Structures are given as structure tokens and as C-alpha cells.
Amino acid sequence: MKLCSACLLGVNCRYSGDTKPNKKVIALLKKETLIPVCPEQLGGLATPRDPSQIKDGRVFAIDGTDVTDAFKKGAEETLKIAKMYGITEAILKQRSPSCGYGKVYDGTFSKTVTKGIGVTAALLEEQGIRIQTEEDL
Ligand code: SF4
């Protein structure tokens, strides 16, 4: 059993109100249980919502609003679900300010990717959960 970014499984939870289904991730459902989570929704953010990016250790929506607290809450709630099921592995969506692992957007909203880690991915990793992204499959 693994945690999985819900948008990779076809849930319409992205900031834009749509989804990002990944064939390889969906195919895994035949072999194992994937628990869909969307940290941004779990943090209380609306869908659709303004896109957000990480800058200087905080998370900002495109209009400049500091949404770090909601992102942190979403990370805590995601960790709670992981602990509930004794989950030790997660498949997370690359480049997201919540779920990204190794790559995130650089905070300039210019589609520029930089090295980094999303708020939820960071908390899960800190707690010993092994993370893969859809790009690792
Ligand atoms: Fe997908 Fe994670 Fe963004 Fe939710 S927070 S839409 S699960 S990448």
C-alpha cells in the first residue's frame, strides 16, 4: 500500500480544477492499493485555486498571498493518513509545490524549474517515507 498524489490517479484536484492522470501510476492499481491524497485540498484550499510556488522557503499564490500555512496543514494531514495506514512509501507528482520531489517551480511563475522539494514531500521524507515521482516509474 502506498500514498499517491490524487491528481495522478485522475482526481480533479489540481489548482486548475483538472487532473493529471498518469498511465503508469493507474496501471499500478492492478497490483497494489494506492491511497489518493491531495495535500492542497487537505490543507483547506479551494479547487480551482490560484497556482502557487515556493520562494525563499515560503509558498505564495500568484497574486502574492502567502499560503504557507495551508500547505503545511495539508502536509500534516497527509502524514496523518500515512500513519493511519502504516504507509512507508508514496508516489508524488513531480514539480508541485506540495508533492514535488527533486524539482519544483522557482517561484517566478515563469515555468522555470529548479531543484527543490514540495512541502508535503519534505515532511513525508523527514518522517522516513520513501518517495518516488511518476517520472521514476
Ligand atoms: Fe496533485 Fe499534489 Fe497538487 Fe494535489 S497537491 S493537485 S495531489 S500535485
Boltz pocket constraint, residues with backbone or C-beta under 6 A from the ligand:
constraints:
  - pocket:
      binder: B
      contacts: [[A, 4], [A, 5], [A, 6], [A, 7], [A, 8], [A, 13], [A, 14], [A, 15], [A, 37], [A, 38], [A, 39], [A, 40], [A, 41], [A, 93], [A, 96], [A, 98], [A, 99]]
      max_distance: 6.0
